[in-house]
Structures are given as structure tokens and as C-alpha cells.
Amino acid sequence: MRDCRIKIKIDNGELIDLVKQYDFHLLESPAQITPHIREYDKQSYPEHSGEEIDRRTVYKPFDYKISLGYWGSEESANENIRDFFDSMFSKSGDILIAKDIELFNEYKNVKMIGIAEKWDEQTYRIAGEKGLITFDFVLRVSDPMTLTDIK
């Protein structure tokens, strides 16, 4: 049975279960289990009906966007979301430096390494005063070869 959990490891630190640490639950994640490949280089000429295709290609970097949910008040959700995003950066004066994040999606049985994209600062409330607060988290995976199965 698969678990609908996201775990992260920040800068080779300890494995953090987002449910236990922040009370964030996975709502949606991409079906992507392999990296996408770059487009082939193509060359065509007006005097020829076909095209030449260079069959060599490589995997391309990608954004991995997951939707997370928090059940509770908006005030406590905002505090947890802020703590979550703040943990992904170190600060040097006014400059933020993104930390490496290894993300484990136990539902899809994949893991990858990337850096946090900036949060769009949008949350969505579903139901009344103590309802489900949802938000998106985007991991920029610059090395697509880090997308592998969890072993």
C-alpha cells in the first residue's frame, strides 16, 4: 500500500515528514516518473519535402509542482507555511540562498533533488473558519537525472 506523504531532506539534513513536522498533506502531484527529453534539433530546406533530425538529445530540467493541504485556521496555516519556506533558504544579509532539497514523493514512489521556487503567496481556503487551506510548492529540478525511484 502506498502512502500519500511527502518527505524532504534539506542540505543533507534529517528526513522531514511534512505531515508530522508541518501537518501538510499531499493533495496532488504530477504523474511524472521519468524526466522529459529535450526537443530534437531539426533542419529543413525549402527545396526538400522532408527534414533532417539529429537523433541525439538529453533530459531537460523541470518544475515539480505539488499541492499541499493544511487543516486548521488560516493563522496557523500561514505560520506553518512561512516556517516551511523559510527552512529552504539561508540568509546572508539581504540575500537568500536556496538550499538543496531532496524530495521524496512516497505516493508516486519517486525522489528528486532541486531547489524551492518562490512561493506565489497564494493559499486557498475550502470550507469554513477551520477549513482546508491549500497551497502549491514548486521544486526546480535542474538535474533531471536525480529523478529516480525511491529504493
Secondary structure as the mmCIF struct_conf table of DSSP 4:
data_model
#
loop_
_struct_conf.conf_type_id
_struct_conf.id
_struct_conf.beg_label_comp_id
_struct_conf.beg_label_asym_id
_struct_conf.beg_label_seq_id
_struct_conf.end_label_comp_id
_struct_conf.end_label_asym_id
_struct_conf.end_label_seq_id
STRN STRN1 ILE A 6 ILE A 10
TURN_TY1_P TURN_TY1_P1 ASP A 11 ASN A 12
STRN STRN2 LEU A 15 ASP A 17
HELX_RH_AL_P HELX_RH_AL_P1 LEU A 18 TYR A 22
STRN STRN3 PHE A 24 GLU A 28
BEND BEND1 THR A 34 THR A 34
HELX_LH_PP_P HELX_LH_PP_P1 PRO A 35 HIS A 36
STRN STRN4 ILE A 37 ILE A 37
HELX_LH_PP_P HELX_LH_PP_P2 ARG A 38 TYR A 40
STRN STRN5 ASP A 41 SER A 44
TURN_TY1_P TURN_TY1_P2 PRO A 46 GLU A 47
BEND BEND2 SER A 49 GLY A 50
STRN STRN6 GLU A 51 ASP A 54
STRN STRN7 TYR A 59 TYR A 59
STRN STRN8 PHE A 62 TRP A 71
BEND BEND3 GLY A 72 GLY A 72
HELX_RH_AL_P HELX_RH_AL_P2 GLU A 74 ASP A 86
TURN_TY1_P TURN_TY1_P3 SER A 87 MET A 88
STRN STRN9 PHE A 89 SER A 92
TURN_TY1_P TURN_TY1_P4 GLY A 93 ASP A 94
STRN STRN10 ILE A 95 ALA A 98
HELX_LH_PP_P HELX_LH_PP_P3 LYS A 99 ASP A 100
STRN STRN11 ILE A 101 ASN A 105
TURN_TY1_P TURN_TY1_P5 GLU A 106 ASN A 109
STRN STRN12 VAL A 110 ALA A 116
HELX_LH_PP_P HELX_LH_PP_P4 GLU A 117 TRP A 119
STRN STRN13 TYR A 124 ILE A 126
BEND BEND4 ALA A 127 GLY A 128
TURN_TY1_P TURN_TY1_P6 GLU A 129 LYS A 130
STRN STRN14 LEU A 132 VAL A 141
BEND BEND5 SER A 142 SER A 142
HELX_RH_3T_P HELX_RH_3T_P1 PRO A 144 THR A 146
STRN STRN15 THR A 148 ASP A 149
#
